[in-house]
Amino acid sequence: MINKNDKPQTTMKIKAIFPFILISFGLTWGIASLLIFFHDPVIAIFGEIGPSNPLYILAVYAPAIAAFILIWRYYGLSGLGSYLRRLTLWRMPLAWWLFLIFGTPALFYLASAITGTISDPFPFNPWHTVIPALLLMLILGPVEEFGWRGLALPLLQRRFTPFGASVIIGIIWGIWHLPAFLIGGTPHSEWVFAHFFIAAIVLSIIMTAMFNASKGSILTVALLHFQLNNPIWPDAQPWDTVLFGLAALLIVIFKRRTMFAHSNVVTSVLYPGDEPLSVSQTTASF
């Protein structure tokens, strides 16, 4: 917790969303441009493009890097410590934990049953090769959440309703991924961008509701991001997008009083109670 004497006296304004977007896109799209226009020299230095390539990892980490830069710029090192303490927030309604642990894979398996891929063989042989794949996914995509939900969402919820903020972030999130569809060797290069773009908006709605229900926990949304990228789930496109879309619709219907209101939402980028100028931070239940 920030000491009273060290507590920041100013708060980050919503306009900080613009440098966040600039840094995130600049770093990710800049690396993508190098890979597109100087492919052979870059590959010769850094190796083939894939999830373990250092340039790929750096591009994925861009939103988190942007968030850390802005937190340090506004709040200093003590603010960074407070921001990272949001990883310790884990309490949220049981229904959300059940959705995170069991509901997410259930939707993937149901979608794969519809598409006819549920009987596909386990994609890792021998089986233990799944362990490094799981570890890589755990430290790759979920790190994005330091930026998208850790910083951008609280800022946007100061002006927009949770639903509106979800759609805005979903659109930005989807467009930010576009270079991955243009570069061979990435998982996205084999997907249809239109389906992914819709999924980004749908999943953003679900993650916003979970984020507010967990008092602004970065941990819970990072775990959900991991579940969405979990390599052991069967390929279920495009029905996974349809089913998660239905889940998002149900959440919006049953939580419409909070999804379309400015009350009971997280607006602080620091640990609860550390944000200056009495920026409100409350939670919504499932």
Buried (B, 14 or more C-beta within 10 A) or exposed (E): BBEEEBBBEEBBEBEBBEBBBEBBBEBBBBBBEBBEEEEEEBBEEBEEBEBEBEBBBBBBBBBBBBBBEBBEEBBBEBBBBBBBBBBEBEEBBEEBBEBBEEBBBEBBBBBBBBBEBBEEEEEBEEEEEBEEBBEBBBEBBBBBBBBBBBBBBBBBBBEBBBBBBBBBBBBBBBBBBBBBBEBEBBEBEEBEBEBBBBBBBBBBBBBBBBBBBBBBBBBBBBBBBBBBBBEEBBBBBBBBBBBBBEBBEEBBEEBEEBBEBBEBBBBBBBBBEBBBEEBBBBBBEB
